[in-house]
Amino acid sequence: MLLKDEVEMLRRVPLFSKIAPAKLKLLAFASERLNCREGQNLFRQGDPGDAAYVVLSGTADVLVNSNGDEVKVADVEQNSIVGEIAILCDVSRTATVRATSRLEVLKISKENFLGLMNDFPDMAVEIMRVLADRLNHTTSELTAARAREQRATT
């Protein structure tokens, strides 16, 4: 894939849609393209949070360890971003992301990601919206999982 194609793919990600093409070109150039096969982990819960990932193609599951079991809390699709929570909170990975098909991602370093947020306050606001939505969804999923678990033990 050419740099201009990567820039076009980044523009399709809602988080980056308002960023100037020249800045996206620099971001794409400074980022690393990675591929995962189906069943392979992009990263695991507890790993260091050193980068965010933009999904260029493919799908993945977001899994959280709960009482020794992996609970699926979200799906990841093309034009999604994952891994930003660990960067923003300066913590280890809060979930495992496992490819459910061939997955192609653009790895954005912590420094580049935080630099973009500093340069584009609108991006920071959009990230807050995305994170709030994810928190709501994850809370609902974990509540449902706990209810299923309690029903199974009674």
PyMOL commands that set and color helices and strands:
alter all, ss='L'
color gray80, all
select helices_A, chain A and resi 3-12+14-16+21-30+84-89+110-119+121-153
alter helices_A, ss='H'
color red, helices_A
select strands_A, chain A and resi 32-36+41-43+51-57+60-66+69-76+81-82+96-99+103-109
alter strands_A, ss='S'
color yellow, strands_A
deselect
rebuild
show_as cartoon
